[in-house]
């Protein structure tokens, strides 16, 4: 009897999901991308989660499989231990505020014919911050595993962060910000999240004279790679801001590396030099990964493994 894990990387626009075997390897043909439906009602969203679980269960071809766990990398604010969503005021998953997702999904799966007799005795549904899971996966099977201490950062709708030491998350120590989160720390005229994010990048584009209704980051990257100096300048300025924002945390935590994930990582060659210049006083390596979701899936698997050990 083989055991499998179903992992979800939940975003405001898309949800990425995959099935992993009992060694933490992704099963071929189970990596899927779905719309998030994050602006729908509670019932629609919960039904969407249940349907994705059903579809992933049916993609497992082993005739005698069992499901060991389901894990969600979920954006915050979120009570990860209890499984309660605390998101509001950000135009995504508003209808889930105060909802115990673990309880709701457990109830739906208990009554679902496709899931009957599938859970193992150790089966559990877990939730954790998306960047923390990215960091755990990067340590287990990615670039962070090369270093004893690293800061993992994901840049998307906001600036996610996690501090790693010997593969363990550091969340409550004087040399890291509370919870290991940099997004709400002071930077320039406001906080890190307002600048090191998609909206911060779009602001730089507008400052450079681009119409962001007609031009997106991907197209700007194409222009920069084609030699357009204005486009390249936007990426350099953004890279410099990343370095500036990270400098206080690199100074206090003294990591051997900073690992950057998220959509912006695909354009690392356009901004990393500027980031490196701002961090030149520190002996820190800069790494980028364009497999953010894959690392996050592995992180879900590692989290479930850790929780099973604790339960024993």
For each residue, the residues with C-beta under 8 A, 3 or more apart:
1: 64 65 66
2: 21 22 62 64 65 66
3: 21 22 65 66 67 68 120
4: 19 20 21 22 27 60 62 65 66 67 68
5: 19 20 24 67 68 69 70 71 300 301 304
6: 17 18 19 53 56 57 67 69 70 71
7: 17 18 19 20 70 71 73 296 297 300 301
8: 15 16 17 49 52 70 71 72 73 300
9: 15 16 17 73 130 133 292 293 296 297
10: 15 36 72 73 74 75 130
11: 14 15 16 36 75 130 156 157
12: 36 38 75 90 91 92 93 157
13: 35 36 38
14: 11 33 34 35 36
15: 8 9 10 11 33 34 35 36 52
16: 8 9 11 31 32 33 34 293 296
17: 6 7 8 9 30 31 32 33 34 52 56
18: 6 7 26 27 30 31 32 56 293 294 297
19: 4 5 6 7 26 27 30 56 59 60
20: 4 5 7 24 25 26 27 297 298 300 301
21: 2 3 4 24 25 27
22: 2 3 4 68
23:
24: 5 20 21 140 141 298 301 302 305
25: 20 21
26: 18 19 20 30 31 294 297
27: 4 18 19 20 21 30 59 60
28:
29: 59
30: 17 18 19 26 27 56 59 60
31: 16 17 18 26 294
32: 16 17 18 52 55 56
33: 14 15 16 17
34: 14 15 16 17 48 52
35: 13 14 15
36: 10 11 12 13 14 15 92
37: 40 44 45 48
38: 12 13 45 92 93
39: 91 92 94
40: 37 44 45 48 95
41: 44 45 95
42: 45 46 95 96 99
43: 46 47
44: 37 40 41 47 48
45: 37 38 40 41 42 48 49 93 95 96
46: 42 43 49 50 99 101 104 105 108
47: 43 44 50 51 108
48: 34 37 40 44 45 51 52
49: 8 45 46 52 53 101 105
50: 46 47 53 54 105 108 109 112
51: 47 48 54 55
52: 8 15 17 32 34 48 49 55 56
53: 6 49 50 56 57 70 105 109 115
54: 50 51 57 58 112 114 115
55: 32 51 52 58 59
56: 6 17 18 19 30 32 52 53 59 60
57: 6 53 54 60 67 114 115 118
58: 54 55 114
59: 19 27 29 30 55 56
60: 4 19 27 30 56 57 65
61:
62: 2 4 65
63:
64: 1 2
65: 1 2 3 4 60 62 118
66: 1 2 3 4 118 119 120
67: 3 4 5 6 57 70 115 118 119 120 123
68: 3 4 5 22 120 122 123 304
69: 5 6 122 123 124 125 126 304
70: 5 6 7 8 53 67 105 125 126
71: 5 6 7 8 125 126 127 128 133 300 301 303 304
72: 8 10 101 125 126 127 128 300
73: 7 8 9 10 128 129 130 133 134 296 299 300
74: 10 78 80 85 127 128 129 130
75: 10 11 12 78 87 92 93 129 130 157 158
76: 86 87 129
77: 86 87
78: 74 75 84 85 86 87 127 129
79: 82 83 84 85 86
80: 74 83 127 128 129
81:
82: 79 100 102
83: 79 80 100 101 102 103 125 127
84: 78 79 98 99 100 101
85: 74 78 79 93 96 97 98 99 101
86: 76 77 78 79 97 98
87: 75 76 77 78 90 92 93 94 96 97
88: 94 97
89: 94
90: 12 87 94
91: 12 39 94
92: 12 36 38 39 75 87
93: 12 38 45 75 85 87 96 97
94: 39 87 88 89 90 91 97
95: 40 41 42 45 99
96: 42 45 85 87 93 99 101
97: 85 86 87 88 93 94
98: 84 85 86
99: 42 46 84 85 95 96 104
100: 82 83 84 103 104
101: 46 49 72 83 84 85 96 104 105 125 127
102: 82 83 105 106 125 127
103: 83 100 106 107
104: 46 99 100 101 107 108
105: 46 49 50 53 70 101 102 108 109 125
106: 102 103 109 110 125
107: 103 104 110 111
108: 46 47 50 104 105 111 112
109: 50 53 105 106 112 115 119
110: 106 107 115
111: 107 108
112: 50 54 108 109 115 116
113: 116
114: 54 57 58 118
115: 53 54 57 67 109 110 112 118 119
116: 112 113
117:
118: 57 65 66 67 114 115
119: 66 67 109 115 123
120: 3 66 67 68 123
121:
122: 68 69 308 311
123: 67 68 69 119 120
124: 69 304 307
125: 69 70 71 72 83 101 102 105 106
126: 69 70 71 72 300 303 304 307
127: 71 72 74 78 80 83 101 102
128: 71 72 73 74 80 132 133 299 300 303
129: 73 74 75 76 78 80 132 133 160 162
130: 9 10 11 73 74 75 133 134 154 160 296
131: 134 135 152 153 154 160 161 162
132: 128 129 135 136 162 169 180 299
133: 9 71 73 128 129 130 136 137 296 299 300 303
134: 73 130 131 137 138 152 154 160 162 261 292 295 296 299
135: 131 132 138 139 144 150 152 162 164 169 259 299
136: 132 133 139 140 164 167 169 298 299 302 303
137: 133 134 140 141 142 294 295 296 297 298 299 300 301 302
138: 134 135 141 142 143 144 145 150 152 259 261 289 295 299
139: 135 136 142 144 145 150 164 167
140: 24 136 137 145 167 298 299 302
141: 24 137 138 145 295 298
142: 137 138 139 145 259 289 291 295 298
143: 138 146 257 259 287 289
144: 135 138 139 147 150 152 164 257 259 287
145: 138 139 140 141 142 167
146: 143 257
147: 144 150 255 256 257 285
148: 165 166 256
149: 163 164 165 166 253 254 255 256 257
150: 135 138 139 144 147 163 164 255 256 257 258 259
151: 161 162 163 164 246 249 250 253 255 257 258 259
152: 131 134 135 138 144 161 162 163 164 258 259 261
153: 131 159 160 161 182 242 246 258 259 260 261 262
154: 130 131 134 159 160 161 260 261 262 292
155: 159 160 196 197 198 242 260 261 262 263 264 265
156: 11 160 197 198 262 263 264
157: 11 12 75 197 198 199
158: 75 183 193 197
159: 153 154 155 182 183 192 193 196 197 245
160: 129 130 131 134 153 154 155 156 181 183 262
161: 131 151 152 153 154 177 180 181 182 183 249
162: 129 131 132 134 135 151 152 169 180
163: 149 150 151 152 169 170 171 176 180 249 253 255
164: 135 136 139 144 149 150 151 152 167 168 169 170
165: 148 149 168 170
166: 148 149
167: 136 139 140 145 164
168: 164 165
169: 132 135 136 162 163 164 180
170: 163 164 165 173 175 176 180 253
171: 163 176 178 179 180
172: 176 178 179
173: 170 176
174: 252
175: 170 252 253 254
176: 163 170 171 172 173 180 249 252 253
177: 161 180 181 182 185 249
178: 171 172 181
179: 171 172
180: 132 161 162 163 169 170 171 176 177
181: 160 161 177 178 184 185
182: 153 159 161 177 185 192 245 246 249
183: 158 159 160 161 191 192 193
184: 181 191 192 193
185: 177 181 182 191 192 248 249
186: 190 191 192
187: 190 191 192 194 195 196 244 245
188: 195
189:
190: 186 187 194 195
191: 183 184 185 186 187 194
192: 159 182 183 184 185 186 187 195 196 245
193: 158 159 183 184 196 197
194: 187 190 191 197 199 200
195: 187 188 190 192 200 203 241 245
196: 155 159 187 192 193 200 241 242 245
197: 155 156 157 158 159 193 194 200 201
198: 155 156 157 201 202 217 263
199: 157 194 202 203
200: 194 195 196 197 203 204 238 241
201: 197 198 204 205 217 234 238 264
202: 198 199 205 206 212
203: 195 199 200 206 207
204: 200 201 207 208 234 237 238
205: 201 202 208 210 212 215 220 234
206: 202 203 209 210 212
207: 203 204
208: 204 205 230 233 234
209: 206 230
210: 205 206 215 220 234
211: 214 215
212: 202 205 206 215 216
213:
214: 211
215: 205 210 211 212 219 220
216: 212 219 220
217: 198 201 220 221 263 264 267
218: 221 222
219: 215 216 222 223
220: 205 210 215 216 217 223 224 231 234 235
221: 217 218 224 225 231 235 266 267 270
222: 218 219 225 226
223: 219 220 226 228 230 231
224: 220 221 227 228 231 232 234 235 267 270
225: 221 222 270
226: 222 223
227: 224 232
228: 223 224 231 232
229: 232 233
230: 208 209 223 233 234
231: 220 221 223 224 228 234 235
232: 224 227 228 229 235 236 270
233: 208 229 230 236 237
234: 201 204 205 208 210 220 224 230 231 237 238
235: 220 221 224 231 232 238 239 267 270 271 274
236: 232 233 239 240 270 271 273 274
237: 204 233 234 240 241 274
238: 200 201 204 234 235 241 242 264 271 274
239: 235 236 242 243 270 271 272 273 274 275
240: 236 237 243 244 274 275 277 278
241: 195 196 200 237 238 244 245
242: 153 155 196 238 239 245 246 260 271 274 275 278
243: 239 240 246 247 274 275 276 277 278 279
244: 187 240 241 247 278
245: 159 182 187 192 195 196 241 242
246: 151 153 182 242 243 249 250 258 275 278 279
247: 243 244 250 251 278 279 282
248: 185 251 252
249: 151 161 163 176 177 182 185 246 252 253
250: 151 246 247 253 254 255 258 279 282 284
251: 247 248 254 282
252: 174 175 176 248 249
253: 149 151 163 170 175 176 249 250
254: 149 175 250 251 282
255: 147 149 150 151 163 250 258 284
256: 147 148 149 150 283 284 285
257: 143 144 146 147 149 150 151 284 285 286 287
258: 150 151 152 153 246 250 255 279 284 285 286 287
259: 135 138 142 143 144 150 151 152 153 287 288 289
260: 153 154 155 242 264 265 268 286 287 288 289
261: 134 138 152 153 154 155 265 288 289 290 292 295
262: 153 154 155 156 160 265 292
263: 155 156 198 217 266
264: 155 156 201 217 238 260 267 268 271
265: 155 260 261 262 268 288 289 290 292
266: 221 263 290
267: 217 221 224 235 264 270 271
268: 260 264 265 271 272 288
269: 272
270: 221 224 225 232 235 236 239 267
271: 235 236 238 239 242 264 267 268 274 275
272: 239 268 269 275 276 286 288
273: 236 239 276 277
274: 235 236 237 238 239 240 242 243 271 277 278
275: 239 240 242 243 246 271 272 278 279 286
276: 243 272 273 279 280 286
277: 240 243 273 274 280
278: 240 242 243 244 246 247 274 275
279: 243 246 247 250 258 275 276 282 284 286
280: 276 277
281:
282: 247 250 251 254 279
283: 256
284: 250 255 256 257 258 279
285: 147 256 257 258
286: 257 258 260 272 275 276 279
287: 143 144 257 258 259 260
288: 259 260 261 265 268 272
289: 138 142 143 259 260 261 265 292 295
290: 261 265 266
291: 142 294 295
292: 9 134 154 261 262 265 289 295 296
293: 9 16 18 296 297
294: 18 26 31 137 291 297 298
295: 134 137 138 141 142 261 289 291 292 298 299
296: 7 9 16 73 130 133 134 137 292 293 299 300
297: 7 9 18 20 26 137 293 294 300 301
298: 20 24 136 137 140 141 142 294 295 301 302
299: 73 128 132 133 134 135 136 137 138 140 295 296 302 303
300: 5 7 8 20 71 72 73 126 128 133 137 296 297 303 304
301: 5 7 20 24 71 137 297 298 304 305
302: 24 136 137 140 298 299 305 306
303: 71 126 128 133 136 299 300 306 307
304: 5 68 69 71 124 126 300 301 307 308
305: 24 301 302 308 309
306: 302 303 309 310
307: 124 126 303 304 310 311
308: 122 304 305 311 312
309: 305 306 312
310: 306 307
311: 122 307 308
312: 308 309
